[in-house]
Amino acid sequence: MAKDLLLEIGLEEVPARFVRAAMDQLKDKTEKWLESSRLGYKEVKAYATPRRLAVLVTELSEKQADVSEEVKGPARKIALDESGAWTKAALGFARSQGVEPEALFFKELGGVEYVYANKSSVGVETAALLPEALPALATSLTFPKNMRWGSYELRYVRPIRWLVALFGSEVVPFEIAGVATGNVSRGHRFLGSDAVIGEPSQYLAKLREQHVIADVEERQAAIVAGIEQLAKERGWHIAVKDDLLEEVLFLVETPTVLTGSFDPSFLNIPQEVLITSMREHQRYFPVLNAEGKLQPHFVTVRNGDALSLDVVAKGNEKVLRARLSDAKFFYEEDQKVKIPEFLAKLENIVYHEELGTVADKVRRVRAISDRLAQRLRVDDAVRAEVDRTAELCKFDLVTQMVYEFPELQGIMGEDYARKAGEKDAVARAINEHYSPRNAGDTPPASLVGAIVGIADKLDTIVGCFSIGIVPTGSQDPYALRRQAAGIVSTLLAHELELPLPELFQIGLDAQAAARPLKREAYDIVKDLNEFFSLRVKNVLTEQQIRYDVIDAVLSAGCDDVRRTLLRAQALQAETADSRKEAFRPAVEAFNRVCNLAAKADESRLVDVRLFQDAAEGALYEAWQNAHGQFAKALVEARMADALEALRSLTNAVGAFFDAVMVMAEDEAVRRNRLALLASIADDVKSFADFSKWVG
């Protein structure tokens, strides 16, 4: 026989951003407990609203499965002493399995006799397990932030207000923080009342009667359907961002989609400002036309039914009018201030107590940007645009608009710069230099934005590393990983010839010019190399490069990010099923060369007069030809050609090893042969460590 199990934890309203993770946790922990407890079941489903977390287990067995298994113990020679009596090892094994020594027996495995025990355990009734297991399950959930209430020691996301625990039609008795279990849930805070749950299978229907849609997928489908229906009726494009939809999903228990309008005069403000205000402050979905232009309407989701929607819409319009009026005021006030006045205010804004003010950071960014522009040999016009962009890149941080809406940094800088008469390239780059802003964003589109963006991120990372702020574990309060990933993606997007060691030195020079370094430069660079290697590894992983190819290529270094990616792609191509067997002899030759070359001294001078076999001369000649082609291909970033040049040595290497003994008795001959192999190994290892390739 089997019964359904229901556990519902009723809470004060939980922050929307915590709910899904908690729901998933509850489901995962329930499944793991069922498996470890040897309890059979059909399915585990989790449900959640702002006021509840619930899990429903269907067809849960009423008793644990009985266990009967043979458990292997120590070998016979360890289990018995010379007189044939059980040793301490055998007796300890018997105790650990809960059997008498007389029940032990021997079986052969792999030609060796081992002692075995039949371990049997009778399953316990499920109903007897639940009163202890369910409260442990409920209180084991973790949240980003917790609280305590009353005199209870429990720390939880929000106070627990009711508990439903049913196994079949029977209540599972337990108590958490003074709240006892029952079979009564609560409906919508305003539209519903208590819901008596006769048995777990009634859960969704009983709550629906009380205006609560507990099924997350059903609730989301209702929201999306309402938005799509409204868009179809009005001929609108409603901009639905996944993160906003997710938040709204966990703000409501009974969703009803409605629309409202605002004064079209507000459209004189940049639409990014209006959209940000609607999304961030009011959780509204903006309405756009076919060209992507904002319309004077919005869509929102009510936590309730369709009664008096016109009244609800007017209330939302009134609140939004106040928000947009504030935005309009901030925008107009910012227009009254000149850019030099904003720049002057940066002198009084502390960026970091050890790294100075924001104005100090801007000066470092200008210095780094100019060094990068020179290194890239851009023309004078672009260099001037880079310098002006770097000078202005942070001025909007002290505007009222960005103070109110931090998400608009860069966006407002671009708008205000254009209105102040700055060049279009400069205005655009002020916004672009923050990109990529998140994992799904793209790097700056313009070269000016790319240079200043790299400079800004480089200053932040090197500055933090120079004072000992190095991300460890999951801790990264300054988002240094994201900024390093931004540098890597920008280098790749623009194919910039900026090796990482040069970037690090440029960043360190800017920091050292501003103040004495707190740490040794060597230690800073060492940490930076390790830090950026992981970022490059992540990029290669995102490019679907195989793990062994990544390890092989990174072993040769990743100073030049673009060439590192191209090397990985070239080697990846050889892992295809149709090509890897043909490539295997080359890899074997490379590895054999590198293994023996490790015994060579530092000299790479090869004396052809010491050759004693034609195979030596043939390999030397083949390497000279291949080396020239290899080096030229590396410089021109033709990595497939570079790999092919190395591969051309395969037959000559094989013939060499067949014909000569590398470790000859004559020391001069031996050193000469090792020098030849070391020269070849230098080329091979500069491309990849092929011993890590498992193709």
C-alpha positions, -999 to 999 in steps of 0.1 A, spaced: 0 0 0 11 36 -6 -2 70 6 6 106 -4 26 129 18 22 166 21 43 191 39 35 228 38 54 255 57 33 287 60 52 319 64 51 357 65 57 370 30 92 358 18 113 381 -4 106 371 -40 142 365 -49 145 338 -22 115 317 -30 125 296 -60 158 285 -45 140 275 -13 114 256 -32 141 237 -52 160 230 -19 129 215 -3 123 192 -33 160 181 -35 163 175 3 130 155 3 142 133 -26 175 126 -9 159 118 24 135 94 7 164 76 -11 185 74 20 155 61 40 147 33 15 112 46 9 96 41 -25 76 68 -41 62 78 -75 70 115 -77 81 145 -57 66 179 -65 74 212 -49 51 243 -47 56 278 -36 39 312 -32 51 343 -13 36 328 19 43 291 16 67 264 7 53 229 1 63 195 -11 39 167 -22 51 131 -24 28 108 -43 24 71 -37 49 70 -8 53 35 6 40 29 41 71 10 52 108 10 45 121 -17 22 137 -46 41 174 -50 35 192 -83 29 227 -81 15 261 -97 16 287 -74 30 324 -82 23 349 -80 52 386 -87 56 405 -114 38 407 -149 53 443 -145 63 434 -114 83 401 -128 97 416 -160 112 446 -164 134 471 -194 133 448 -215 155 418 -209 132 400 -186 157 384 -153 147 408 -123 150 399 -89 164 394 -77 128 368 -103 121 350 -98 154 349 -60 148 335 -66 114 308 -88 128 298 -62 154 297 -34 128 272 -55 107 251 -65 137 257 -103 134 271 -130 156 306 -143 147 291 -177 140 271 -162 111 302 -152 92 312 -172 62 339 -172 34 336 -165 -3 362 -163 -30 367 -131 -49 394 -126 -75 412 -157 -63 412 -144 -27 389 -157 1 371 -130 21 349 -131 51 312 -121 45 282 -114 66 245 -115 56 232 -81 68 195 -80 72 173 -51 84 135 -50 87 120 -18 73 104 7 98 68 20 93 69 53 74 45 69 98 70 63 126 98 80 107 79 112 96 75 130 130 112 133 133 122 135 97 98 163 85 107 190 111 144 182 104 137 186 67 119 219 71 145 235 94 174 224 72 166 249 45 191 276 41 184 312 30 206 342 20 192 361 51 175 348 82 157 362 112 146 353 147 113 361 162 98 359 197 119 339 221 127 311 197 162 301 188 153 291 152 167 313 125 146 313 94 138 334 64 105 346 79 83 336 109 65 303 105 27 309 109 12 275 101 22 239 93 4 213 73 18 177 75 -4 149 62 4 113 54 -27 101 37 -55 116 58 -36 115 91 -18 145 105 19 139 112 24 154 147 53 177 154 60 213 163 84 240 150 89 273 169 56 269 188 36 261 157 19 227 157 10 207 125 -25 203 113 -45 199 82 -56 236 78 -38 258 53 -45 295 46 -59 310 15 -52 344 -1 -46 370 25 -76 391 14 -97 370 -9 -96 336 8 -100 319 42 -87 288 58 -86 257 37 -91 223 53 -70 197 34 -86 163 38 -57 145 21 -26 156 1 -42 150 -33 -67 178 -25 -40 204 -18 -39 223 -51 -77 223 -55 -85 234 -20 -60 263 -22 -74 273 -56 -109 275 -40 -93 301 -16 -77 321 -45 -42 307 -43 -24 291 -73 3 271 -55 17 255 -87 45 278 -99 43 267 -135 5 272 -136 9 306 -120 36 317 -145 15 304 -174 -14 325 -162 7 356 -161 23 350 -195 -11 342 -210 -26 374 -196 3 395 -209 1 379 -244 -37 384 -245 -33 420 -237 -6 425 -263 -28 409 -289 -58 429 -281 -39 463 -280 -14 456 -307 15 462 -283 49 447 -277 52 442 -240 89 439 -229 90 410 -205 124 405 -189 129 371 -174 142 384 -141 112 407 -136 88 380 -146 105 357 -120 101 384 -93 65 391 -101 58 353 -101 67 352 -64 50 384 -54 15 371 -62 -7 341 -53 -36 349 -77 -23 368 -107 -44 392 -127 -28 412 -155 -39 448 -160 -28 479 -178 -25 516 -171 -12 547 -187 9 578 -179 12 613 -193 28 612 -228 48 643 -218 71 621 -197 83 606 -230 106 636 -234 128 619 -208 151 592 -222 131 560 -223 158 541 -204 150 563 -174 113 556 -176 117 519 -182 141 516 -152 117 535 -130 88 512 -140 108 480 -137 129 486 -106 105 507 -85 71 495 -95 77 460 -111 58 471 -142 63 458 -177 69 486 -202 50 488 -235 68 494 -268 58 499 -304 71 478 -333 101 501 -336 110 496 -299 99 530 -288 83 533 -254 46 540 -253 27 559 -225 13 526 -211 24 499 -187 14 464 -177 14 451 -141 2 420 -123 -23 423 -94 -23 399 -65 -60 393 -67 -90 389 -89 -104 410 -117 -128 430 -95 -126 468 -99 -95 466 -121 -102 502 -133 -98 514 -97 -66 494 -92 -52 507 -125 -59 543 -114 -41 537 -81 -11 523 -100 -11 553 -124 -11 577 -95 19 560 -79 38 559 -112 30 595 -119 48 604 -87 78 582 -96 81 597 -131 77 632 -118 107 626 -96 127 612 -125 117 642 -146 128 666 -118 162 649 -114 167 649 -152 159 686 -155 180 695 -125 210 676 -139 207 696 -171 215 728 -152 249 716 -141 279 717 -164 302 687 -169 332 704 -153 311 709 -121 303 672 -120 340 664 -125 349 686 -96 325 668 -73 344 635 -80 373 649 -59 351 645 -28 337 610 -35 358 582 -19 364 553 -42 383 533 -16 401 545 15 434 530 2 429 538 -34 417 574 -32 388 592 -46 368 586 -78 387 615 -93 420 596 -85 406 566 -102 397 587 -133 433 600 -135 446 564 -134 421 553 -160 432 582 -182 469 572 -178 462 535 -185 439 543 -215 466 565 -231 492 537 -226 469 512 -243 461 536 -271 498 541 -278 504 503 -275 477 497 -301 491 524 -324 457 541 -329 457 574 -349 457 608 -331 420 613 -335 411 580 -318 437 587 -291 421 620 -284 386 604 -282 400 578 -258 415 605 -235 383 625 -235 362 594 -228 385 584 -199 383 619 -185 344 619 -186 337 583 -179 326 587 -143 311 622 -142 275 609 -142 280 591 -109 274 624 -91 243 633 -110 209 631 -92 196 607 -118 223 581 -112 221 586 -75 184 576 -76 189 549 -103 224 534 -101 215 510 -129 216 541 -153 254 548 -148 269 552 -183 234 555 -199 229 589 -184 266 598 -190 260 592 -227 228 613 -228 243 642 -208 275 642 -228 256 644 -261 235 673 -247 267 690 -237 281 688 -272 306 660 -269 315 639 -299 292 610 -307 321 586 -303 329 599 -269 293 599 -256 288 564 -268 320 551 -253 311 566 -219 282 542 -218 300 513 -235 330 513 -212 309 496 -185 301 467 -208 298 438 -204 277 446 -174 267 410 -168 272 374 -180 248 378 -209 260 412 -220 282 420 -250 316 438 -249 319 475 -261 312 478 -298 336 507 -304 374 506 -301 373 537 -279 348 521 -255 369 489 -255 401 507 -246 386 527 -218 366 497 -206 397 476 -203 415 505 -186 387 510 -160 384 473 -152 422 468 -151 426 497 -127 399 482 -104 414 447 -104 451 457 -101 442 483 -75 423 457 -54 451 431 -58 477 457 -48 461 462 -14 454 425 -8 418 423 -20 420 390 -39 387 370 -44 387 337 -25 360 310 -27 326 326 -33 336 360 -19 340 387 -45 324 419 -31 341 441 -58 329 418 -87 365 414 -98 358 381 -115 331 397 -137 354 425 -146 383 402 -155 359 382 -177 349 415 -192 386 423 -201 390 388 -216 358 390 -237 367 426 -249 402 415 -260 386 386 -280 358 407 -295 382 433 -308 412 409 -315 434 433 -295 471 425 -294 475 432 -257 493 404 -238 481 400 -202 516 406 -187 518 440 -205 483 449 -191 494 439 -156 525 461 -158 506 491 -172 481 487 -144 509 484 -118 527 515 -132 495 536 -128 491 524 -92 527 529 -83 526 565 -98 498 573 -75 511 558 -42 536 533 -29 525 497 -35 514 479 -4 525 445 -17 555 434 -37 549 437 -75 561 401 -80 533 388 -57 507 410 -73 516 398 -108 517 361 -96 481 365 -82 469 383 -113 483 355 -136 465 328 -116 433 349 -115 432 356 -152 441 320 -161 409 309 -145 389 335 -165 405 324 -197 397 288 -188 360 298 -183 360 314 -217 374 283 -233 348 262 -215 320 285 -228 334 279 -263 327 242 -259 365 234 -258 372 199 -243 386 199 -208 418 180 -219 424 205 -247 419 234 -223 445 219 -198 469 212 -227 467 247 -241 468 266 -208 499 246 -198 516 266 -226 504 299 -211 476 323 -219 494 356 -221 479 363 -255 442 356 -250 432 356 -286 460 332 -296 452 310 -267 416 306 -279 429 299 -315 454 273 -303 426 256 -284 403 256 -314 430 242 -336 438 214 -312 401 208 -306 396 202 -343 420 172 -340 398 156 -314 370 149 -339 364 111 -342 373 112 -379 407 128 -372 420 118 -337 435 85 -348 455 102 -375 467 127 -350 477 102 -323 512 94 -338 521 131 -338 511 134 -301 531 103 -292 561 118 -310 557 152 -293 554 135 -259 585 114 -265 605 144 -276 595 164 -245 601 136 -221 637 132 -232 643 169 -237 637 174 -200 671 158 -195 689 185 -217 708 214 -202 701 250 -210 721 249 -242 701 247 -275 732 249 -297 732 219 -321 765 210 -337 759 192 -370 795 179 -370 785 156 -341 758 138 -361 766 101 -364 735 90 -383 716 103 -413 684 104 -392 699 131 -370 706 153 -399 672 146 -414 654 156 -382 675 187 -378 667 198 -413 630 190 -409 629 210 -376 646 240 -392 620 241 -420 591 234 -396 604 260 -370 603 288 -396 568 279 -407 557 274 -371 570 308 -359 555 327 -388 522 310 -383 522 319 -346 529 356 -354 501 356 -380 477 338 -356 473 309 -381 472 282 -353 460 254 -375 490 260 -398 513 262 -367 501 228 -355 505 214 -389 541 226 -390 548 207 -358 529 177 -371 552 176 -401 580 164 -378 562 132 -369 580 108 -394 614 124 -389 611 120 -351 601 84 -355 630 77 -378 654 94 -353 643 73 -324 645 41 -345 680 49 -357 699 64 -327 703 59 -289 698 94 -275 716 87 -243 748 78 -260 779 70 -240 798 98 -257 788 129 -236 792 153 -265 770 132 -288 745 128 -260 743 165 -252 740 173 -289 711 150 -294 694 163 -263 699 199 -275 682 190 -308 652 174 -290 651 204 -266 649 228 -296 619 209 -309 603 206 -275 605 244 -270 583 248 -301 559 220 -290 555 232 -255 549 268 -267 518 254 -284 505 229 -258 514 202 -233 503 173 -254 506 148 -225 473 162 -212 455 154 -245 435 122 -240 420 120 -275 
